[in-house]
Amino acid sequence: KKSSSSTEVVVVKKESGNNKQQKDEEEHLVTSGNGFIFLACLMTTKQQNRTYYSKLSKQQQTCRIILNHLEPFGGYSLMMNTLRSFCNLYYYSLGSDLSVAVVAPVKELLDKLEALSKINQKKEKKHEYE
């Protein structure tokens, strides 16, 4: 027979492992959120300098390359869902008063990304009919 104290030790060890896993997942979410924030900023910034050699700037070309790699995983949807999760993590871990410094600008980026996503969907549909 196992004593209740040995069962408690096993439970504590499991909770400790779950806490580490949760911490790791949160770190990955913060890292991917920061990366997508950077990408979203690149995508939503108006281009000032274009060379006459190409229609797309280097910045736009970089964004397209990254989005093409993300496409099998959901593209815009993946970015927006990750950023929403990123905002939720900050909101629930820091509280509404402190998280507003991070969450408000990210929500603005989400609105811009949503608009870009709709524009790209319309372009894709237009190309399908041609």
N, C-alpha and C positions, 0 to 999 in steps of 0.2 A: 504493500500500500504506500501511496505517496502522501506525504504530509502536506498540509495546506501551505506551509511556508515555502516548500520547494515549488509548488504551483505558482505562487506569487512571484518567485524569482524568474520563472520562465515567462510569465506575463510581462514583467518589467523589461526583460531582455527584448521581447517582441515589440513592445512599445518604443523602446530605444531604437530598434532597427527601423521602425516605421517613421520615427521622428527624423532619423538621418535621411531616409528616402524622401520624406516630405521636404526637408531642407534642400536636398539635392535638386528636387523638381522645381522648387521655388528659385533656386540659383539659375537653373537652366531657363526658366521663364523670364527672369530678369535679364539674362544675357540675350536671349532671342528677342525680347521686347526692345532692348536698347538697339540691337541691330536693325530691327524693323523700323524703329523710330528714325534712325539715320537714313535708311533707304526711303522711307516715306518723305522725309525732308528733301532728299535729292529729287524725288519724283514730283513733288508739289511746288518746288521752287521755280519761278519763271526764269527762263534762259535769256541772258543778256548777250553773251558772246557766241556767235556761231561763225564757223568758218565757211567760206563759199565752196569748199571742197565737198562738204557733205551736208545733207539736210538735217542730220541729227548731231547734236553736240556730243562730246565724249561722255558727259554726265548722263545724257539720255541713253546713249549706247550701253553704258554700264548698267543702268536700270533695266533696260530690255534684256540684257544677258542674264541678270539675276532673276528677273521674272520668268524668263524661259526655263531656267533651272527649277524654279518653284512651281511651275505649272502642273507637273504631275502630282504635286502634293496639295494643290488647291489654289495656287497663285494668290490673287487678291484676297480670296476668302481666308486662306491660311494667315496672311498678314493681319487682316482685320480681326479675326478671332483671337490671334495671339495678343494683339494690342488690347483687345477688350479684357482678356484674362490678366494681362499685365496691369491694367487699370484696377481691376477687381482686387488683385493681390495688394497693390499699394493702398487702396481704399480700406480693405479689411485689416491690413497689418499696421497701418499708420493712423487710421481714423480719418474722418471726413475733414477735419480742420487742417491737418498736416498734408494729407495726400492731394489737396487741391492744387498745390504747386506743380505736381507731376501730372495729375489726371486731366486737368482742364486743357493744357496744350496738346496732350495726346488725343483727347476727344476731338479737338479741332482738326488734327491730322486725320483722324478716322473719317470725319465728314468729307475732307478733301479726297481721301482715298476712295470713299464710296462714290463720289462724283466721277473720279477717274475711271473707276471700275465700270460704271454705267456707260461712259463714253466709249471705252474699249469694247464693251459688249455690243454697242450699236455699230461700231466699226467692223467687228467680226461678222455680224449679221449682214451688213452691207456687202462685205466681200463674198459671203456665201451666195448671195443672189447674183453676183456678177459673173 
